[in-house]
């Protein structure tokens, strides 16, 4: 299992695909290392981050009061 603690792009460089590229590379590395899951936590009101995570395949966790996203790295439904 992998945990992404923080993903932040400087305000002057946002909306250029940098965050997406970083997240996709982290996912790729996790798959390559044999990890089955990735999770991260973000703020409920952080709409840009949430949209990114959802567009990259992240699914909201139902079992936590925080805004937690899980990504399946191996298999379609391994959350």
C-alpha positions as CSV (number, residue, x, y, z in Angstrom):
1,X,0.0,0.0,0.0
2,X,1.2,3.5,-0.8
3,X,0.3,6.8,0.9
4,X,0.7,10.1,-0.8
5,X,1.2,12.7,1.9
6,X,1.3,15.9,-0.1
7,X,1.0,16.9,-3.7
8,X,1.2,20.6,-4.3
9,X,2.0,22.7,-7.3
10,X,3.1,26.3,-6.9
11,X,0.2,28.7,-7.7
12,X,2.1,30.2,-10.6
13,X,2.4,26.8,-12.3
14,X,-1.1,25.4,-11.8
15,X,-3.5,24.4,-14.6
16,X,-0.6,23.1,-16.8
17,X,-1.0,19.4,-16.1
18,X,1.9,19.3,-13.6
19,X,-0.1,17.9,-10.7
20,X,-1.7,15.3,-13.0
21,X,1.8,14.2,-14.3
22,X,3.1,13.9,-10.7
23,X,0.1,11.8,-9.6
24,X,0.2,9.6,-12.7
25,X,4.0,9.0,-12.2
26,X,3.4,8.1,-8.5
27,X,0.7,5.7,-9.5
28,X,3.0,4.2,-12.2
29,X,5.8,3.7,-9.7
30,X,3.4,2.1,-7.2
31,X,2.2,-0.4,-9.8
32,X,5.8,-1.1,-10.7
33,X,6.7,-1.8,-7.1
34,X,3.9,-4.2,-6.7
35,X,1.6,-2.0,-4.5
36,X,-2.0,-2.9,-4.7
37,X,-3.4,0.4,-3.3
38,X,-2.7,4.1,-3.0
39,X,-4.5,6.5,-0.7
40,X,-4.3,10.2,0.0
41,X,-6.3,12.7,2.0
42,X,-7.5,16.1,0.9
43,X,-9.7,18.9,2.2
44,X,-13.4,18.7,1.6
45,X,-13.4,22.1,0.0
46,X,-10.4,21.5,-2.2
47,X,-12.4,21.1,-5.4
48,X,-9.5,21.3,-7.9
49,X,-7.6,18.5,-6.2
50,X,-10.7,16.4,-5.8
51,X,-11.5,16.8,-9.5
52,X,-8.0,15.7,-10.4
53,X,-8.1,12.7,-8.1
54,X,-11.5,11.6,-9.5
55,X,-10.4,12.1,-13.1
56,X,-7.3,9.9,-12.4
57,X,-9.5,7.0,-11.1
58,X,-9.6,7.8,-7.4
59,X,-12.7,6.7,-5.5
60,X,-13.9,8.3,-2.3
61,X,-13.6,6.2,0.8
62,X,-16.8,5.6,2.7
63,X,-15.2,4.5,5.9
64,X,-13.5,7.7,7.1
65,X,-14.7,11.2,8.1
66,X,-11.9,12.7,6.0
67,X,-11.9,13.2,2.3
68,X,-9.9,10.1,1.4
69,X,-9.3,8.8,-2.1
70,X,-8.2,5.2,-3.0
71,X,-6.6,4.2,-6.2
72,X,-6.5,0.6,-7.4
73,X,-3.0,-0.1,-8.6
74,X,-3.5,-3.8,-9.4
75,X,-6.9,-5.1,-10.4
76,X,-10.0,-3.1,-11.2
77,X,-11.7,-3.2,-7.8
78,X,-8.9,-3.6,-5.2
79,X,-9.7,-0.8,-2.8
